[in-house]
Amino acid sequence: MAVAAEVDVLVVGAGVAGLACAQDLTAAGLRVRVLEASDAVGGRMRTDVRDGFRFDRGFQVVNTSYPQMRARLQLSELYLRPFSPGVLLHTPRGRLRFADPTRTPRLAADLLPGRLASLRDLSALVMLSARDLLAPPRVLKHAADRTTRTALADAAIGEDLVERLFRPFLSGVFLEDELETSSRFFHLVWRSMLRGTLCLPARGVAAVPGQMAAALPEGAVVLGTPVEQLTVDGVLTALGEEQPAPAVVVATGPGAAAELLPGLDVPAVRSVTTYYHAAPASPLAEPTLVTDTARRILNTVVISEVSPTYAPRGQALVSTSVLGADERPGREAEIRRVLAEVYETDTDGWEPVGVYPVAEALPAMVPPWPLSRTTRHSPGVYVCGDHRATGSVQGAMASGARAAREVLADRRGGTPPDARAARNG
């Protein structure tokens, strides 16, 4: 005899996709329980605090233009600290600045023709940016999908500007350095950066899922409860406890989802490693991301310049990311030598204080890449996450929202009008 369910839906995983799904189902009046294997919510959006430093588990940012974040979060309560609206490019010719001239006109000198790019390339960049900024999102979403490199070539962006700006910068966004990511996703990302501000919460990126979880009913999230397998009636936890529910939403990363749902089609993934160094003084007195045109690193930033809460008084915290889950012996010393060149300073006294490899940082979004896909897996079983949408916080939340819509539609026995689709992505 099946055990009577105490909840209507079990959500496996308390990352932002699972929390978004739980929020929407709870708002619709359903009883929801979120089962999380680790000791805190957030999935990849976690922050460790040690010795007065805050270490996000991998370099992450909050984009204020994301519709899902604006709809779900009280952004003022995150105490967001902005990055500079632009990027510094470390080149063989010295440091060049790509800044948004509409926000920081005093810093836009490098946009004069002949410095960062030719007049022709700058004109093409203006046209590309204006199109992405002003076009309705549906136009970008339904355009032909090619690689980002092809899209840049079609926009008449010359190879010099691609190699100097787009390739090193977007490598840190897409976690691949061949610009093979979906052009649809590129245009949406470029639009979001033009429209929004990149920020860090004062208490670290963990504040985002923390706020989402706090909005759920007390006891809705159960930590330290890994799910071993799905059953006919619900799930079986690693402790041997059966938890029944009419519906189960798997909201984990792609690897764990494939283990729980054999045969699930999951994409390849991109990995990244973030190194943290403590410095006795800030090597760059501004909250600006720095890229390397030689692509020895993805990017680096003095994270304590963005938010002083990331380091104790009298010290600076530098965050540097590289492609791959790379912790091989000697790698940290190699990176410190590159940083000495990039920041034009002596890094011998910098102390390595943290390293975070992230094996499943992003899905590999090669074209044709569906920007959203159904979360229905089998009767009563759903799967959501950024690997089912786009590799971003917006994509993860939107996939969780779609899972909630489809759970509710199936409970009603029909398909709902997708009135929220434009907002949810």
Secondary structure, DSSP 4 states (H G I P E B T S, - for coil): -PPPPS-SEEEE--SHHHHHHHHHHHHTT--EEEE-SSSSS-TT--EEEETTEEEESS---EETT-HHHHHH--GGGGTEEEPPSEEEEEETTEEEEEE-TTT-GGG-GGGSTTTSS-HHHHHHHHHHHHHHHHS-HHHHHTSPP-BHHHHHHHTT--HHHIIIIIHHHHHHHHS-SS--SBHHHHHHHHHHHHHS-EEEETT-TTHHHHHHHHTSPTT-EE-S--EEEE-SSEEEETTS-EEE-SEEEE-S-HHHHHHHSTT-----EEEEEEEEEEESS-SSSS--EEEETT-SSSEEEEHHHH-GGGS-TT-EEEEEEEESS---TTHHHHHHHHHHHHHTS--TTPEEEEEEEEEEEEE--PSS--S----EEETTEEE-SGGGS-SSHHHHHHHHHHHHHHHHHHHHTSPPP-TTHHHH-
